[in-house]
């Protein structure tokens, strides 16, 4: 894996691809909908960048190189999608936990190392 820059305290809640595909399927099955639906992990499935680094270190069994960078004016210190509307109107909720999603992504990246060969210095 490549080294990464993190700003300590960053939090995000991103959905897994399978969760997003399921959201689109539910949306289409329910017929025409009007409005905007936030898709994400919601408040119960957040993961800070530092937690991500620690998780990767645990899964890889080795340290992951990273630098702590200063905050930039456009950085969001915390982002959590409000998914209540999707849950209420579409009956959708994410199923993939951060642990499972990161493990799945790491497995895919390891199986497809050739796609990242040009990024090594």
N, C-alpha and C positions, 0 to 999 in steps of 0.2 A: 504494500500500500504506500501511497505517497504521503509526505508530510502535509499537515494542514495547519491553517491559521485559525485560531478561535479567539473570540472575545468572551472572557469568562462570564458566565451567567446567562448567555444566550439560551433561550428555550424555544422550541418549535414542536408542533404536533402535526406531523405529515402522515397522510394515509398511505397504506400499502397499495401497490398497483391493483392487486386483486380486489381490495376494498373499493377502489375507484371504479373498476369495471362493474362490480356489483351495483354501485350507486347509479351508473348510467343505465344498467339493465332495469333496475327498479323504476327509475325515472321514465323510461320508455314504456314499461308495462303499465304504469299508472295513467298513461295518456297525456295529452297536452297539459303542461304546467306553466304557470306564469310566475316569474320571480327569479330570485337568485338563491341558490343553495350552497352553503359553505360545506366543503368536504375536508375533513381533517381528522385528527385523532381525538379532538375534544379534550376537555380538562383532565380526563382520567388516563390519557395516553401521551403525556408530554415527555420530552427527552431533551435535556440540555446538551450543548456541544461537549462540555466536559464529561457528562455522563456517557455520551456517544464514544468519546475517546477511551474512557475506562472500559466500556463494553467491548470495543474493538480489541483492546489489549487483552481482555479476558478470553475472547474468542480466538485470537491469534496466538496467545501464549507468549507474547513479547511486548515490549514497549512500542508505542506509536509516537513518532516524532511530530511535535507540534510547537508552534510559537503562540504566545498570548499577544495579540495585537491591541493597540489602543482603540477605543470606541470611535466610530465614524459618525458624523451627524445623521446619516440615514439609517444607521443600525437600529433594529428593534430589539430591545432588551428581552422582551417576552412576546411571543405570538402564540395564541391558542385559538383555533377556529371555533366559532360558535355554531355547533351542529344541531341545535335544538329543532330548527325548522325542518331539516332533512329527516330527523328522527320522528317528528310529529306528523309531517305531511306525507313522507315517503316510507316511513317505517324502516329507514336505513340507519345503521350504526356501524362503526368500524369493528372488525373482529380481530385483525392482526395486531398483536401487542408489539411495542417497540423492540423487545428482545427477539421475538420471532421474526419481525420484519428486517432487523439489522442482520440477523443470522442468515436469512434467506438472501439478502442483498450481497453479503460477504461471500456466501457459497457461489452465487452467480458470478461475482467478480473473479473469484479464484478459478472457476471453470472457464472463464473467458479472458484470461490474462493477456492473450494476444491482442485484444482490442486496446489495451493500455500501454503496449510496448513503446509506442512513440512518445509517451509522456515521461519516460525515465530519462534522467540526465546523467 
